[in-house]
Amino acid sequence: MNFKEMLLQAKTGREQAVMALLEMYKPLLVKYAIINSRFDEDLYQELCIILLKCIAQFRM
């Protein structure tokens, strides 16, 4: 499945596509959840929520 198909499926709420996108962006989310050389779990969760909101709002 290509990225466009995955994004369309995630927008419709298909759990497998949503999880695939979260896994795809996990390294970036982890990178930005590290503050002062420490991983912030709460920040990571907030970043995941923001990503999910962006997926839902993305226009194609």
mmCIF file of the C-alpha atoms, coordinates in Angstrom:
data_MODEL
# 
_entry.id   MODEL 
# 
loop_
_atom_site.group_PDB 
_atom_site.id 
_atom_site.type_symbol 
_atom_site.label_atom_id 
_atom_site.label_alt_id 
_atom_site.label_comp_id 
_atom_site.label_asym_id 
_atom_site.label_entity_id 
_atom_site.label_seq_id 
_atom_site.pdbx_PDB_ins_code 
_atom_site.Cartn_x 
_atom_site.Cartn_y 
_atom_site.Cartn_z 
_atom_site.occupancy 
_atom_site.B_iso_or_equiv 
_atom_site.pdbx_formal_charge 
_atom_site.auth_seq_id 
_atom_site.auth_comp_id 
_atom_site.auth_asym_id 
_atom_site.auth_atom_id 
_atom_site.pdbx_PDB_model_num 
ATOM 1  C CA . MET A 1 1  ? 0.000   0.000  0.000  1.00 0.00 ? 1  MET A CA 1 
ATOM 2  C CA . ASN A 1 2  ? 1.403   3.390  -0.906 1.00 0.00 ? 2  ASN A CA 1 
ATOM 3  C CA . PHE A 1 3  ? 1.341   6.443  1.340  1.00 0.00 ? 3  PHE A CA 1 
ATOM 4  C CA . LYS A 1 4  ? -1.687  8.054  -0.299 1.00 0.00 ? 4  LYS A CA 1 
ATOM 5  C CA . GLU A 1 5  ? -3.781  4.898  0.110  1.00 0.00 ? 5  GLU A CA 1 
ATOM 6  C CA . MET A 1 6  ? -2.628  4.527  3.698  1.00 0.00 ? 6  MET A CA 1 
ATOM 7  C CA . LEU A 1 7  ? -3.546  8.142  4.467  1.00 0.00 ? 7  LEU A CA 1 
ATOM 8  C CA . LEU A 1 8  ? -6.991  7.776  2.892  1.00 0.00 ? 8  LEU A CA 1 
ATOM 9  C CA . GLN A 1 9  ? -7.655  4.622  4.890  1.00 0.00 ? 9  GLN A CA 1 
ATOM 10 C CA . ALA A 1 10 ? -6.443  6.278  8.095  1.00 0.00 ? 10 ALA A CA 1 
ATOM 11 C CA . LYS A 1 11 ? -8.783  9.210  7.474  1.00 0.00 ? 11 LYS A CA 1 
ATOM 12 C CA . THR A 1 12 ? -11.698 6.774  7.334  1.00 0.00 ? 12 THR A CA 1 
ATOM 13 C CA . GLY A 1 13 ? -10.619 5.291  10.669 1.00 0.00 ? 13 GLY A CA 1 
ATOM 14 C CA . ARG A 1 14 ? -9.043  2.019  9.552  1.00 0.00 ? 14 ARG A CA 1 
ATOM 15 C CA . GLU A 1 15 ? -6.987  1.045  12.572 1.00 0.00 ? 15 GLU A CA 1 
ATOM 16 C CA . GLN A 1 16 ? -4.301  -0.813 10.614 1.00 0.00 ? 16 GLN A CA 1 
ATOM 17 C CA . ALA A 1 17 ? -3.558  2.280  8.493  1.00 0.00 ? 17 ALA A CA 1 
ATOM 18 C CA . VAL A 1 18 ? -3.523  4.572  11.531 1.00 0.00 ? 18 VAL A CA 1 
ATOM 19 C CA . MET A 1 19 ? -1.086  2.285  13.330 1.00 0.00 ? 19 MET A CA 1 
ATOM 20 C CA . ALA A 1 20 ? 1.121   2.064  10.230 1.00 0.00 ? 20 ALA A CA 1 
ATOM 21 C CA . LEU A 1 21 ? 1.321   5.860  10.030 1.00 0.00 ? 21 LEU A CA 1 
ATOM 22 C CA . LEU A 1 22 ? 2.097   6.153  13.735 1.00 0.00 ? 22 LEU A CA 1 
ATOM 23 C CA . GLU A 1 23 ? 4.833   3.551  13.336 1.00 0.00 ? 23 GLU A CA 1 
ATOM 24 C CA . MET A 1 24 ? 6.190   5.350  10.253 1.00 0.00 ? 24 MET A CA 1 
ATOM 25 C CA . TYR A 1 25 ? 6.482   8.638  12.128 1.00 0.00 ? 25 TYR A CA 1 
ATOM 26 C CA . LYS A 1 26 ? 7.555   7.145  15.465 1.00 0.00 ? 26 LYS A CA 1 
ATOM 27 C CA . PRO A 1 27 ? 11.262  8.072  15.099 1.00 0.00 ? 27 PRO A CA 1 
ATOM 28 C CA . LEU A 1 28 ? 10.344  11.700 14.457 1.00 0.00 ? 28 LEU A CA 1 
ATOM 29 C CA . LEU A 1 29 ? 7.854   11.760 17.340 1.00 0.00 ? 29 LEU A CA 1 
ATOM 30 C CA . VAL A 1 30 ? 10.429  10.238 19.694 1.00 0.00 ? 30 VAL A CA 1 
ATOM 31 C CA . LYS A 1 31 ? 13.038  12.754 18.549 1.00 0.00 ? 31 LYS A CA 1 
ATOM 32 C CA . TYR A 1 32 ? 10.795  15.686 19.446 1.00 0.00 ? 32 TYR A CA 1 
ATOM 33 C CA . ALA A 1 33 ? 9.699   14.085 22.732 1.00 0.00 ? 33 ALA A CA 1 
ATOM 34 C CA . ILE A 1 34 ? 13.246  14.203 24.084 1.00 0.00 ? 34 ILE A CA 1 
ATOM 35 C CA . ILE A 1 35 ? 13.767  17.277 26.227 1.00 0.00 ? 35 ILE A CA 1 
ATOM 36 C CA . ASN A 1 36 ? 17.074  17.898 28.009 1.00 0.00 ? 36 ASN A CA 1 
ATOM 37 C CA . SER A 1 37 ? 18.286  14.436 26.972 1.00 0.00 ? 37 SER A CA 1 
ATOM 38 C CA . ARG A 1 38 ? 15.270  12.760 28.622 1.00 0.00 ? 38 ARG A CA 1 
ATOM 39 C CA . PHE A 1 39 ? 12.325  11.095 26.955 1.00 0.00 ? 39 PHE A CA 1 
ATOM 40 C CA . ASP A 1 40 ? 9.034   12.735 27.975 1.00 0.00 ? 40 ASP A CA 1 
ATOM 41 C CA . GLU A 1 41 ? 6.226   10.168 27.695 1.00 0.00 ? 41 GLU A CA 1 
ATOM 42 C CA . ASP A 1 42 ? 3.496   12.790 28.105 1.00 0.00 ? 42 ASP A CA 1 
ATOM 43 C CA . LEU A 1 43 ? 4.938   14.904 25.309 1.00 0.00 ? 43 LEU A CA 1 
ATOM 44 C CA . TYR A 1 44 ? 5.207   11.821 23.107 1.00 0.00 ? 44 TYR A CA 1 
ATOM 45 C CA . GLN A 1 45 ? 1.525   11.050 23.671 1.00 0.00 ? 45 GLN A CA 1 
ATOM 46 C CA . GLU A 1 46 ? 0.562   14.647 22.894 1.00 0.00 ? 46 GLU A CA 1 
ATOM 47 C CA . LEU A 1 47 ? 2.574   14.520 19.673 1.00 0.00 ? 47 LEU A CA 1 
ATOM 48 C CA . CYS A 1 48 ? 0.786   11.300 18.690 1.00 0.00 ? 48 CYS A CA 1 
ATOM 49 C CA . ILE A 1 49 ? -2.574  12.959 19.315 1.00 0.00 ? 49 ILE A CA 1 
ATOM 50 C CA . ILE A 1 50 ? -1.559  15.949 17.207 1.00 0.00 ? 50 ILE A CA 1 
ATOM 51 C CA . LEU A 1 51 ? -0.490  13.627 14.385 1.00 0.00 ? 51 LEU A CA 1 
ATOM 52 C CA . LEU A 1 52 ? -3.854  11.830 14.536 1.00 0.00 ? 52 LEU A CA 1 
ATOM 53 C CA . LYS A 1 53 ? -5.700  15.166 14.420 1.00 0.00 ? 53 LYS A CA 1 
ATOM 54 C CA . CYS A 1 54 ? -3.622  16.257 11.436 1.00 0.00 ? 54 CYS A CA 1 
ATOM 55 C CA . ILE A 1 55 ? -4.412  13.024 9.606  1.00 0.00 ? 55 ILE A CA 1 
ATOM 56 C CA . ALA A 1 56 ? -8.132  13.571 10.196 1.00 0.00 ? 56 ALA A CA 1 
ATOM 57 C CA . GLN A 1 57 ? -7.993  17.182 8.968  1.00 0.00 ? 57 GLN A CA 1 
ATOM 58 C CA . PHE A 1 58 ? -5.733  16.629 5.962  1.00 0.00 ? 58 PHE A CA 1 
ATOM 59 C CA . ARG A 1 59 ? -7.440  17.449 2.667  1.00 0.00 ? 59 ARG A CA 1 
ATOM 60 C CA . MET A 1 60 ? -6.745  15.387 -0.419 1.00 0.00 ? 60 MET A CA 1 
# 
